[in-house]
Amino acid sequence: MMINMNHFQFTKIFANRRKELKLTQAQIAEYIGVSRAAVSKWEKGQSYPDITLLPKLARLFHLSIDELLGYHSKMSKDEIRKTYIQLSKKFSEKPFELVEKEIEDLLKEYYSCLPFVLKMAQLYLNYAPKSPDRQNTLTRVIQLCSQVKTFSKDFLLINEATMMEAVALLQLGKPEEVLELLGNDINHPVEANQLIATAHQMLGNSNKAKEIIQVSFYQNLIQLISYATESMMMEIENGHYVDETVHKIRQLIHLFDLENLHFNTCLIFYYKAAAAFVFKGLHEKAMEMLQCYVKLCTKIKFPIKLQGNSYFYLLTDWIEKTSVIGGEAPRDEQSIKKDLVLTIWKEPRFASLKESNEFKAMILNLAHHLNVEEVLE
């Protein structure tokens, strides 16, 4: 049985590998059990080995069959990062359906590269609002996450897929399925990282122990702000609770320089605090929060790069090592800029503020600063 390998780089790989291993054509012929002339033809591209000979030839060359044929079913971390960024940019330039087709073609080619599959799920999740069929796109996110969970043996990858699936289910309006997926009570151990760090310390890996603790500190700090923000919104009718929460969160943001460290968490807080104050009819306080939001938007440096600071000094290296897309933004720059404006301009809860000249001027100035005036037309 012959295999058509014209589209593979078999000839080049075969010749280079033979020379690397300092093997003669005669030696290969003897090992495989064919004539020297047959091996010569393989190397010249005049014919190809029978498919039944490929496993033995791959073993001789210390390659997988895929490597021997020049087929790559996996992407490197750097390739995934570059592909994600390129596709993200295309979502701002091309119709959703065209980019979707490109993603699906890549998923067929790299079906077994699970880190890539998960990043494509994340890409779909981030751009689902642009989809002409948002429900179908979110369903595709869940399918890809399920694929990762089924075939991966990497606990961290499985955990990320599970969390992403839960986000997609919530956006589909399926809270019961989220509880079925994650459980309906607090059940995730938060002390695991501390135990891991202690183990490294005992083994003399002090730098690794420091990194784990510092990164966990950072992650829990960001999570603390997120929890506090949601707690504030759940207590929105309690004016005293809202005031106290806003006061405490603003102190934390200032204390840890979080506007520079993780601006997105701060923007969400300012936006939701403004909504809470509008609900209470406190328009002056709402405008103060929106001014904080706009001021922070104008301080964002593009292209966005997530990194540590002098206090969280181990964070940057950790981000580069562990994140497939490094510290870069998960969406393209233009989409982010537009959303920064539209988030507050189209928010129904801010309708009562739109009559204010101060509010209008603030939005216009932000749109001008970000060069997205067209979104207000």
C-alpha positions as CSV (number, residue, x, y, z in Angstrom):
1,M,0.0,0.0,0.0
2,M,1.4,3.4,-1.0
3,I,0.8,6.7,0.6
4,N,0.6,10.0,-1.2
5,M,3.2,12.2,0.6
6,N,3.7,14.9,-2.0
7,H,2.3,17.5,0.4
8,F,4.7,16.5,3.1
9,Q,8.4,17.5,3.3
10,F,9.4,13.9,3.4
11,T,12.3,14.0,0.9
12,K,14.0,16.9,2.7
13,I,13.5,15.5,6.1
14,F,14.7,12.1,5.0
15,A,17.9,13.4,3.4
16,N,18.8,15.7,6.3
17,R,18.1,13.2,9.0
18,R,20.2,10.5,7.2
19,K,23.1,12.8,7.0
20,E,22.7,14.0,10.6
21,L,22.8,10.3,11.8
22,K,25.7,9.6,9.4
23,L,23.9,6.7,7.8
24,T,24.5,5.5,4.3
25,Q,21.7,4.6,1.9
26,A,22.9,1.0,2.0
27,Q,22.6,0.9,5.8
28,I,19.1,2.2,5.7
29,A,18.2,-0.3,2.9
30,E,19.5,-3.2,4.9
31,Y,17.7,-2.1,8.1
32,I,14.4,-1.6,6.4
33,G,14.7,-4.6,4.1
34,V,14.6,-2.9,0.7
35,S,17.1,-2.2,-2.1
36,R,19.6,0.6,-2.0
37,A,18.0,1.9,-5.2
38,A,14.6,2.2,-3.5
39,V,16.2,4.3,-0.7
40,S,17.9,6.5,-3.3
41,K,14.6,7.1,-5.0
42,W,13.0,8.1,-1.6
43,E,15.8,10.7,-1.1
44,K,15.3,12.1,-4.6
45,G,11.6,12.3,-4.3
46,Q,11.1,9.8,-7.2
47,S,9.1,7.5,-5.0
48,Y,8.0,7.0,-1.4
49,P,8.1,4.1,1.0
50,D,5.2,1.9,1.5
51,I,3.1,3.0,4.5
52,T,3.9,-0.3,6.3
53,L,7.6,0.7,6.3
54,L,7.1,4.1,8.0
55,P,7.1,2.9,11.6
56,K,10.4,1.1,11.2
57,L,11.9,4.0,9.3
58,A,10.7,6.5,12.0
59,R,12.3,4.3,14.7
60,L,15.6,4.3,12.8
61,F,15.6,8.1,12.6
62,H,14.4,8.5,16.2
63,L,11.4,10.5,15.0
64,S,7.7,10.1,15.2
65,I,5.9,9.3,12.0
66,D,4.3,12.7,12.0
67,E,7.8,14.3,12.3
68,L,9.1,12.0,9.5
69,L,6.4,13.1,7.2
70,G,6.7,16.8,8.2
71,Y,3.3,16.9,9.8
72,H,3.0,19.0,12.9
73,S,-0.1,18.2,15.0
74,K,1.1,20.5,17.8
75,M,1.7,24.2,18.1
76,S,4.4,25.6,20.3
77,K,3.5,28.1,23.0
78,D,4.9,30.9,20.9
79,E,3.0,29.8,17.8
80,I,-0.3,29.7,19.8
81,R,0.3,33.2,21.1
82,K,1.1,34.6,17.7
83,T,-1.9,32.8,16.1
84,Y,-4.3,34.1,18.9
85,I,-3.1,37.7,18.4
86,Q,-3.4,37.5,14.6
87,L,-6.9,36.1,14.8
88,S,-7.9,38.6,17.5
89,K,-6.9,41.4,15.2
90,K,-8.8,40.0,12.3
91,F,-12.0,40.1,14.3
92,S,-11.8,43.9,14.2
93,E,-11.1,43.9,10.5
94,K,-13.2,41.2,8.9
95,P,-16.7,39.8,9.2
96,F,-17.1,37.3,12.1
97,E,-18.0,34.4,9.8
98,L,-14.7,34.7,7.8
99,V,-12.5,34.6,11.0
100,E,-14.7,31.8,12.4
101,K,-14.0,29.7,9.3
102,E,-10.2,30.3,9.7
103,I,-10.4,29.2,13.3
104,E,-12.4,26.1,12.5
105,D,-9.9,25.1,9.8
106,L,-7.1,25.5,12.3
107,L,-9.0,23.5,14.9
108,K,-9.3,20.6,12.3
109,E,-5.6,20.7,11.7
110,Y,-4.5,21.0,15.3
111,Y,-7.3,19.0,16.9
112,S,-5.0,17.2,19.3
113,C,-3.1,20.4,20.4
114,L,-5.3,21.0,23.5
115,P,-3.7,24.2,24.7
116,F,-4.4,25.7,21.3
117,V,-8.0,24.3,21.4
118,L,-8.6,26.0,24.7
119,K,-7.2,29.3,23.5
120,M,-9.6,29.2,20.5
121,A,-12.4,28.7,23.0
122,Q,-11.2,31.8,24.9
123,L,-11.0,33.7,21.6
124,Y,-14.6,32.8,20.8
125,L,-15.7,33.7,24.3
126,N,-14.1,37.1,24.1
127,Y,-15.6,37.9,20.7
128,A,-19.0,36.2,21.2
129,P,-20.7,39.7,21.4
130,K,-19.6,40.3,17.7
131,S,-21.1,37.0,16.6
132,P,-24.2,37.0,14.4
133,D,-25.3,33.9,16.3
134,R,-24.0,34.5,19.8
135,Q,-25.8,31.4,21.2
136,N,-24.1,29.1,18.7
137,T,-20.7,30.7,19.4
138,L,-21.0,30.2,23.1
139,T,-22.2,26.6,22.5
140,R,-19.0,26.1,20.5
141,V,-17.0,27.4,23.4
142,I,-18.5,24.7,25.6
143,Q,-17.8,22.0,23.0
144,L,-14.1,23.0,22.8
145,C,-13.8,23.1,26.6
146,S,-15.4,19.7,26.8
147,Q,-12.8,18.4,24.3
148,V,-10.0,19.7,26.4
149,K,-11.5,18.1,29.6
150,T,-12.0,14.8,27.9
151,F,-8.5,14.3,26.4
152,S,-6.2,16.4,28.5
153,K,-4.3,15.0,31.5
154,D,-3.1,18.5,32.6
155,F,-5.0,19.5,35.7
156,L,-4.4,23.2,35.2
157,L,-5.7,23.0,31.6
158,I,-8.7,21.0,32.7
159,N,-9.4,23.5,35.5
160,E,-9.2,26.5,33.1
161,A,-11.5,24.7,30.6
162,T,-14.0,24.1,33.4
163,M,-14.0,27.8,34.4
164,M,-14.4,28.9,30.8
165,E,-17.3,26.5,30.3
166,A,-19.0,27.9,33.4
167,V,-18.6,31.5,32.0
168,A,-20.2,30.4,28.7
169,L,-23.0,28.7,30.4
170,L,-23.8,31.8,32.5
171,Q,-23.8,33.9,29.3
172,L,-26.3,31.4,27.8
173,G,-28.5,31.8,30.9
174,K,-28.0,28.3,32.3
175,P,-27.1,28.8,36.0
176,E,-28.4,25.3,36.9
177,E,-25.8,23.8,34.6
178,V,-23.1,25.9,36.2
179,L,-24.0,24.6,39.6
180,E,-24.0,21.1,38.3
181,L,-20.5,21.7,36.8
182,L,-18.9,23.5,39.8
183,G,-21.0,22.4,42.7
184,N,-23.4,24.6,44.7
185,D,-21.2,25.5,47.6
186,I,-17.7,26.6,48.6
187,N,-15.6,23.6,47.9
188,H,-12.4,24.7,46.2
189,P,-9.3,24.6,48.5
190,V,-7.6,28.0,48.7
191,E,-4.6,26.7,50.7
192,A,-3.1,24.5,48.0
193,N,-0.6,27.1,46.8
194,Q,0.6,27.8,50.3
195,L,1.3,24.1,50.8
196,I,3.1,23.9,47.5
197,A,5.3,26.9,48.4
198,T,6.1,25.4,51.7
199,A,7.2,22.1,50.0
200,H,9.5,24.1,47.7
201,Q,10.9,26.0,50.7
202,M,11.6,22.7,52.5
203,L,13.4,21.4,49.4
204,G,15.6,24.5,49.2
205,N,13.8,26.0,46.2
206,S,13.3,29.4,47.9
207,N,13.0,31.4,44.7
208,K,10.2,29.1,43.5
209,A,8.5,29.3,46.9
210,K,8.6,33.2,46.7
211,E,7.2,33.2,43.2
212,I,4.2,31.0,44.2
213,I,3.4,33.0,47.3
214,Q,3.8,36.4,45.5
215,V,1.7,35.3,42.5
216,S,-1.0,33.8,44.8
217,F,-1.0,37.1,46.8
218,Y,-1.5,39.0,43.6
219,Q,-4.3,36.7,42.3
220,N,-6.1,36.7,45.6
221,L,-5.8,40.5,45.8
222,I,-7.4,40.9,42.4
223,Q,-10.0,38.3,43.4
224,L,-10.7,40.2,46.6
225,I,-11.5,43.4,44.6
226,S,-13.8,41.4,42.3
227,Y,-15.6,39.8,45.3
228,A,-16.0,43.1,47.1
229,T,-17.4,44.7,43.9
230,E,-20.0,41.9,43.5
231,S,-20.8,42.0,47.2
232,M,-21.5,45.8,46.8
233,M,-23.9,45.1,43.9
234,M,-25.8,42.5,45.9
235,E,-26.2,45.0,48.7
236,I,-27.2,47.8,46.3
237,E,-30.2,48.8,48.4
238,N,-28.0,49.2,51.5
239,G,-26.6,52.7,51.0
240,H,-24.2,52.5,54.0
241,Y,-22.8,49.1,52.8
242,V,-22.2,50.6,49.3
243,D,-20.5,53.6,50.7
244,E,-18.2,51.6,53.0
245,T,-17.4,49.1,50.3
246,V,-16.4,51.9,47.8
247,H,-14.3,53.5,50.5
248,K,-12.4,50.2,51.3
249,I,-11.9,49.2,47.6
250,R,-10.5,52.6,46.7
251,Q,-8.1,52.4,49.5
252,L,-6.9,49.0,48.3
253,I,-6.6,50.2,44.7
254,H,-4.4,53.1,45.9
255,L,-2.4,51.0,48.4
256,F,-1.4,48.4,45.9
257,D,-1.2,50.6,42.8
258,L,-3.8,48.4,41.1
259,E,-4.7,50.9,38.4
260,N,-1.3,50.2,36.9
261,L,-1.1,46.6,38.0
262,H,-4.6,45.3,36.8
263,F,-6.6,48.2,35.3
264,N,-9.5,46.0,34.1
265,T,-10.5,45.1,37.7
266,C,-10.4,48.7,38.6
267,L,-12.5,49.8,35.6
268,I,-15.2,47.2,36.5
269,F,-15.3,48.5,40.1
270,Y,-15.6,52.2,39.0
271,Y,-18.3,51.3,36.5
272,K,-20.4,49.2,38.9
273,A,-19.9,51.7,41.8
274,A,-21.3,54.4,39.5
275,A,-24.3,52.1,38.7
276,A,-24.9,51.5,42.4
277,F,-24.9,55.3,43.2
278,V,-27.3,56.0,40.3
279,F,-29.6,53.4,41.7
280,K,-29.6,55.3,45.0
281,G,-30.1,58.6,43.2
282,L,-26.7,59.8,44.2
283,H,-25.7,61.3,40.8
284,E,-22.8,63.4,42.1
285,K,-21.1,60.3,43.5
286,A,-21.9,58.3,40.4
287,M,-20.2,61.0,38.3
288,E,-17.2,60.9,40.6
289,M,-16.9,57.1,39.9
290,L,-17.3,57.6,36.2
291,Q,-14.6,60.3,36.2
292,C,-12.3,57.8,37.9
293,Y,-13.2,55.3,35.1
294,V,-12.5,57.8,32.3
295,K,-9.3,59.0,33.9
296,L,-8.0,55.5,34.1
297,C,-9.0,54.8,30.5
298,T,-6.9,57.7,29.4
299,K,-3.9,56.3,31.3
300,I,-4.0,52.9,29.6
301,K,-0.9,52.3,27.4
302,F,-1.5,50.5,24.1
303,P,-0.5,47.9,23.2
304,I,-1.6,46.5,26.5
305,K,1.0,44.5,28.4
306,L,0.1,42.9,31.8
307,Q,3.2,43.0,34.1
308,G,4.3,43.3,37.7
309,N,5.7,46.3,39.5
310,S,8.4,47.0,42.2
311,Y,6.3,45.3,44.8
312,F,5.0,42.3,42.8
313,Y,8.5,42.0,41.2
314,L,8.2,38.3,40.3
315,L,4.9,38.7,38.5
316,T,6.2,39.7,35.0
317,D,8.4,36.6,34.6
318,W,5.6,34.3,35.9
319,I,3.1,35.8,33.3
320,E,5.6,35.3,30.5
321,K,6.3,31.7,31.6
322,T,2.7,30.5,32.2
323,S,0.4,32.5,29.9
324,V,0.2,31.3,26.3
325,I,-0.4,34.9,25.1
326,G,2.0,36.4,27.6
327,G,0.8,39.6,29.2
328,E,-0.9,40.8,26.0
329,A,-4.6,41.7,25.9
330,P,-6.9,38.9,24.9
331,R,-8.7,41.1,22.3
332,D,-7.6,43.5,19.6
333,E,-6.8,47.1,20.5
334,Q,-9.6,48.7,18.5
335,S,-12.3,46.5,20.0
336,I,-11.1,47.3,23.5
337,K,-11.1,51.0,22.9
338,K,-14.6,51.0,21.5
339,D,-15.9,48.9,24.4
340,L,-14.3,51.3,26.9
341,V,-16.5,54.1,25.6
342,L,-19.6,52.1,24.8
343,T,-19.7,50.4,28.2
344,I,-20.7,53.6,29.8
345,W,-22.3,55.4,26.8
346,K,-24.9,52.6,26.2
347,E,-25.4,51.6,29.8
348,P,-29.2,51.9,30.4
349,R,-28.6,52.6,34.1
350,F,-26.8,55.8,33.2
351,A,-29.8,57.2,31.1
352,S,-30.5,59.8,33.8
353,L,-26.9,61.1,33.5
354,K,-27.1,61.6,29.7
355,E,-28.9,64.9,30.1
356,S,-25.9,66.3,31.9
357,N,-23.5,68.3,29.8
358,E,-20.7,67.1,32.1
359,F,-21.5,63.5,31.3
360,K,-21.7,64.2,27.5
361,A,-18.4,66.1,27.5
362,M,-16.7,63.3,29.5
363,I,-17.8,60.7,27.0
364,L,-16.8,62.8,24.0
365,N,-13.4,63.5,25.5
366,L,-12.8,59.8,26.1
367,A,-13.9,58.9,22.6
368,H,-11.6,61.5,21.2
369,H,-8.7,60.4,23.3
370,L,-9.1,56.8,22.2
371,N,-9.8,57.9,18.6
372,V,-13.2,56.1,18.4
373,E,-15.5,59.0,17.9
374,E,-17.5,57.0,15.3
375,V,-19.0,54.8,18.0
376,L,-21.0,57.8,19.3
377,E,-22.6,58.5,15.9
